[in-house]
Amino acid sequence: MRTYFDCIPCFVRQALDSVRMTTGDEQVQEKVLREVLRLGSEMDLRRSPPAMAQRIHRLIREITGAKDPYLEVKNRYNRLALEMYPELKERIETSADPLEAALRLAIAGNIIDLGVKTSIKELDIEKIINDSLTADFDGRRIEEFRNAVSRAEKILYLADNAGEIVFDRLLIERLPCEKVTVVVKGVPVINDAMLEDAEFAGLTEIVEVIDNGSDAPGTILESCSQTFRDRFEEADLIIAKGQGNYETLSDIDKDIFFILKAKCHVIAKDLGCEMGEMILQRGKSFDGIVDSVKEAE
């Protein structure tokens, strides 16, 4: 996905949020802001928004010396999500279709995205959870997903945010775990999940977890390690969580299911959906093709 004009104000807001978390020194804040505005004036709009966000957060880490400005916030949302986990798991186990319920809750967890919104209240998360379990959802997409998972031999699950990764666990537990590898970020960026977040969520006890070697808030393949790129190439199914992964992988020729909430109007427009809509969408190059070919055989 390319960068739209309306992404630019979001870059500035995100940069200010991050540097203010790190320091109250207005001179440092001004320096970051001026550098971000300069980067914005030079950016290639044909590239995805996370390419610019990657440069911004590298700049902030360099200027402030803070390795992980969102660490405290990530830990807070991890704890909150883990407190919710037992009840959410029970809801899944007592539902008529546990996989669908787990998908709905994984999408609900995508609300924990500090790249889009400065903070998320606990009551907002609880409301999103309840709404997600009753909202309209495309049954055909769920069956496509179920069929793709059952056929896959190597599944790569690209995680998104800390806190949210606990909701991902609810879905991953409904997948053939022996076939699943979860991928987290290699370097801190915004509130994206790292290996320690996966460990806190208990994911390392049930599946293999690797990092992608990158500090982009998405999956920019050329920015990732060769080890990750090899695993990406070998996988026959990719499950990509969140807006950043959609922005960076939506044009990649690979069997990918994007799982997210459309939290900004730019993403909603690109997806052709309404703001706030729950999204389970197959990648453009495979959408509606793979299943029909399999049936024809």
C-alpha positions as CSV (number, residue, x, y, z in Angstrom):
1,M,0.0,0.0,0.0
2,R,1.3,3.5,-0.9
3,T,1.4,6.4,1.5
4,Y,-1.6,8.8,1.3
5,F,-1.4,12.5,2.0
6,D,-3.6,12.0,5.1
7,C,-0.8,9.7,6.6
8,I,1.5,12.8,7.0
9,P,-0.3,14.4,10.0
10,C,-0.4,10.9,11.6
11,F,3.4,10.7,11.3
12,V,3.8,14.0,13.1
13,R,1.3,13.1,15.9
14,Q,3.0,9.7,16.4
15,A,6.5,11.3,16.6
16,L,5.3,13.8,19.2
17,D,3.6,11.0,21.2
18,S,6.8,9.0,21.3
19,V,9.2,11.8,22.1
20,R,6.9,13.1,24.9
21,M,6.9,9.6,26.4
22,T,10.7,9.8,26.5
23,T,11.4,13.3,27.6
24,G,9.8,16.6,28.8
25,D,12.6,18.6,27.3
26,E,10.9,20.9,24.7
27,Q,14.2,21.5,23.0
28,V,14.6,17.8,22.3
29,Q,10.9,17.6,21.3
30,E,11.4,20.5,18.9
31,K,14.5,18.9,17.4
32,V,12.6,15.7,16.7
33,L,9.6,17.6,15.3
34,R,11.8,19.6,12.9
35,E,13.6,16.5,11.7
36,V,10.4,14.6,11.2
37,L,9.0,17.5,9.1
38,R,12.2,17.4,7.0
39,L,11.9,13.7,6.5
40,G,8.3,14.1,5.5
41,S,9.2,16.6,2.9
42,E,11.6,14.2,1.3
43,M,9.7,10.9,1.6
44,D,8.7,8.7,-1.3
45,L,4.9,8.5,-1.3
46,R,5.0,5.3,-3.4
47,R,6.4,3.5,-0.3
48,S,4.2,2.2,2.5
49,P,3.5,4.3,5.6
50,P,5.6,2.0,7.9
51,A,8.7,2.8,5.8
52,M,8.4,6.4,7.0
53,A,7.5,5.4,10.5
54,Q,10.6,3.2,10.7
55,R,12.8,6.2,9.9
56,I,11.0,8.4,12.4
57,H,11.4,6.0,15.3
58,R,15.0,5.4,14.4
59,L,15.5,9.2,14.6
60,I,13.8,9.4,18.0
61,R,15.9,6.6,19.4
62,E,19.0,8.3,18.1
63,I,18.2,11.8,19.4
64,T,16.8,10.7,22.8
65,G,19.0,7.7,23.5
66,A,15.9,5.8,24.6
67,K,16.0,2.2,23.3
68,D,12.3,1.5,23.9
69,P,10.1,4.5,24.7
70,Y,6.9,2.4,24.9
71,L,8.3,-0.3,27.2
72,E,6.3,0.7,30.3
73,V,3.1,1.0,28.2
74,K,3.7,-2.4,26.6
75,N,4.1,-4.0,29.9
76,R,0.9,-2.5,31.2
77,Y,-1.2,-3.8,28.3
78,N,0.5,-7.2,28.5
79,R,-0.6,-7.5,32.1
80,L,-4.1,-6.2,31.3
81,A,-4.6,-8.7,28.5
82,L,-3.3,-11.6,30.4
83,E,-5.7,-10.8,33.2
84,M,-8.5,-11.1,30.6
85,Y,-7.2,-14.3,29.1
86,P,-8.9,-17.0,31.3
87,E,-12.3,-15.5,30.8
88,L,-11.8,-15.0,27.1
89,K,-10.6,-18.6,26.7
90,E,-13.7,-19.8,28.4
91,R,-15.9,-17.8,26.1
92,I,-14.1,-19.4,23.1
93,E,-14.5,-23.0,24.6
94,T,-18.2,-22.5,25.2
95,S,-19.0,-20.9,21.9
96,A,-20.7,-22.7,19.0
97,D,-17.7,-22.2,16.8
98,P,-14.5,-21.9,18.8
99,L,-12.3,-20.9,15.8
100,E,-14.7,-18.1,14.8
101,A,-14.8,-16.9,18.3
102,A,-11.0,-16.9,18.5
103,L,-10.8,-15.0,15.2
104,R,-13.2,-12.4,16.5
105,L,-11.3,-11.9,19.7
106,A,-7.9,-11.7,17.8
107,I,-9.4,-8.9,15.8
108,A,-10.7,-7.2,18.9
109,G,-7.2,-7.2,20.3
110,N,-6.0,-5.2,17.4
111,I,-7.5,-2.1,19.1
112,I,-4.3,-2.1,21.3
113,D,-2.4,0.0,18.7
114,L,-0.6,3.1,19.9
115,G,0.6,3.9,16.4
116,V,-3.0,4.9,15.7
117,K,-4.2,6.2,19.1
118,T,-2.2,7.7,21.9
119,S,-3.9,5.6,24.6
120,I,-6.6,3.0,25.0
121,K,-8.8,2.8,28.0
122,E,-9.7,-0.6,29.6
123,L,-13.4,0.1,29.2
124,D,-12.8,0.7,25.5
125,I,-11.1,-2.7,25.2
126,E,-13.9,-4.4,27.0
127,K,-16.5,-2.8,24.8
128,I,-14.6,-3.8,21.6
129,I,-14.4,-7.4,22.9
130,N,-18.2,-7.6,23.5
131,D,-19.0,-5.9,20.2
132,S,-16.6,-8.2,18.3
133,L,-18.4,-11.3,19.5
134,T,-21.8,-10.2,18.0
135,A,-20.8,-8.0,15.1
136,D,-21.5,-9.0,11.5
137,F,-18.7,-11.2,10.1
138,D,-18.3,-12.7,6.7
139,G,-18.9,-16.5,7.1
140,R,-17.4,-17.2,3.7
141,R,-14.1,-15.6,4.8
142,I,-14.1,-17.7,8.0
143,E,-14.5,-20.9,5.9
144,E,-11.8,-19.8,3.5
145,F,-9.5,-19.3,6.5
146,R,-10.4,-22.6,8.1
147,N,-9.8,-24.5,4.8
148,A,-6.5,-22.7,4.2
149,V,-5.3,-23.6,7.7
150,S,-6.2,-27.2,7.3
151,R,-4.2,-27.5,4.0
152,A,-1.2,-25.6,5.1
153,E,2.0,-27.3,6.2
154,K,4.0,-24.2,7.3
155,I,2.1,-21.3,8.8
156,L,3.8,-18.0,9.7
157,Y,1.9,-15.9,12.1
158,L,3.1,-12.2,12.0
159,A,2.2,-10.7,15.4
160,D,1.5,-7.0,15.8
161,N,1.4,-5.3,19.2
162,A,2.2,-6.1,22.8
163,G,-1.0,-6.8,24.8
164,E,-2.7,-7.8,21.5
165,I,-0.3,-10.8,21.4
166,V,-2.3,-12.3,24.3
167,F,-5.4,-12.2,22.0
168,D,-3.3,-13.8,19.3
169,R,-2.6,-16.7,21.6
170,L,-6.3,-17.4,21.8
171,L,-6.4,-17.8,18.0
172,I,-3.1,-19.7,17.8
173,E,-4.3,-22.2,20.3
174,R,-7.1,-23.1,17.8
175,L,-4.5,-23.7,15.0
176,P,-2.3,-26.8,14.5
177,C,0.5,-25.4,16.7
178,E,3.1,-27.8,15.4
179,K,2.8,-26.1,12.0
180,V,2.8,-22.5,13.4
181,T,5.8,-20.1,13.8
182,V,5.0,-16.7,15.4
183,V,7.1,-13.7,14.3
184,V,7.8,-10.7,16.4
185,K,9.9,-7.6,15.8
186,G,13.7,-7.7,16.2
187,V,14.1,-4.1,17.5
188,P,11.6,-2.0,19.6
189,V,9.3,0.2,17.6
190,I,6.1,1.9,18.9
191,N,4.2,-0.8,21.0
192,D,5.0,-3.7,18.6
193,A,5.5,-7.1,20.2
194,M,9.0,-8.3,20.9
195,L,10.3,-11.8,22.0
196,E,9.8,-10.9,25.7
197,D,6.2,-10.0,25.0
198,A,5.6,-13.4,23.4
199,E,7.2,-15.0,26.4
200,F,5.0,-13.1,28.8
201,A,1.9,-14.1,26.8
202,G,3.0,-17.8,27.1
203,L,3.4,-18.2,23.3
204,T,6.9,-19.6,23.5
205,E,5.4,-22.6,25.5
206,I,3.1,-23.7,22.7
207,V,4.8,-22.6,19.4
208,E,8.1,-21.6,17.9
209,V,8.7,-17.8,18.1
210,I,11.3,-15.9,16.0
211,D,12.0,-12.3,15.4
212,N,12.2,-10.7,11.9
213,G,15.4,-8.7,12.6
214,S,13.6,-5.4,11.8
215,D,12.5,-2.2,13.5
216,A,9.7,-1.4,11.0
217,P,6.1,-1.2,12.4
218,G,5.0,-3.7,9.7
219,T,6.9,-6.2,7.6
220,I,9.1,-4.5,5.1
221,L,10.8,-7.6,3.6
222,E,14.0,-5.9,2.5
223,S,14.4,-4.6,6.0
224,C,14.1,-8.0,7.6
225,S,16.8,-10.6,8.3
226,Q,17.7,-13.2,5.7
227,T,16.6,-15.9,8.2
228,F,13.1,-14.4,8.4
229,R,12.9,-13.9,4.6
230,D,13.8,-17.6,4.1
231,R,11.0,-18.6,6.5
232,F,8.6,-16.2,4.8
233,E,9.4,-17.7,1.4
234,E,9.0,-21.3,2.7
235,A,5.7,-20.7,4.4
236,D,2.6,-21.8,2.4
237,L,0.3,-19.6,4.6
238,I,0.9,-16.2,6.2
239,I,-1.4,-14.9,8.9
240,A,-0.7,-11.1,9.2
241,K,-2.0,-9.2,12.1
242,G,-2.7,-5.4,12.2
243,Q,-2.7,-2.4,9.9
244,G,1.1,-2.2,9.6
245,N,1.3,-5.7,8.2
246,Y,-1.5,-4.9,5.8
247,E,0.2,-1.7,4.7
248,T,3.5,-3.4,3.9
249,L,2.3,-6.8,2.6
250,S,-1.0,-6.1,0.7
251,D,0.7,-6.2,-2.7
252,I,2.9,-9.2,-2.0
253,D,2.3,-12.3,-4.1
254,K,1.8,-14.8,-1.3
255,D,-1.1,-16.5,0.3
256,I,-1.8,-14.1,3.2
257,F,-4.8,-13.6,5.5
258,F,-4.9,-10.1,6.9
259,I,-6.6,-9.9,10.3
260,L,-7.2,-6.4,11.7
261,K,-9.7,-3.7,12.7
262,A,-9.8,-0.8,10.2
263,K,-8.9,2.0,12.7
264,C,-8.3,4.9,10.3
265,H,-10.1,6.2,7.3
266,V,-7.0,5.7,5.0
267,I,-6.9,2.0,5.7
268,A,-10.7,1.7,5.5
269,K,-10.6,3.4,2.1
270,D,-7.8,1.1,0.8
271,L,-9.7,-1.9,2.1
272,G,-13.1,-0.7,0.8
273,C,-14.7,-1.0,4.2
274,E,-16.2,1.1,7.0
275,M,-14.1,2.6,9.8
276,G,-14.1,0.2,12.8
277,E,-15.0,-2.8,10.6
278,M,-13.6,-6.3,11.5
279,I,-11.4,-7.5,8.7
280,L,-10.4,-11.0,7.7
281,Q,-9.2,-10.7,4.1
282,R,-7.2,-12.8,1.9
283,G,-4.3,-11.2,-0.1
284,K,-5.3,-9.8,-3.5
285,S,-3.3,-12.3,-5.5
286,F,-5.1,-15.3,-3.8
287,D,-8.5,-13.9,-2.9
288,G,-11.1,-16.1,-4.4
289,I,-8.6,-18.0,-6.6
290,V,-7.0,-20.7,-4.4
291,D,-10.2,-22.3,-3.2
292,S,-11.9,-22.3,-6.6
293,V,-8.8,-24.0,-8.1
294,K,-8.7,-26.6,-5.4
295,E,-12.4,-27.4,-5.9
296,A,-11.9,-27.7,-9.6
297,E,-9.2,-30.3,-9.0
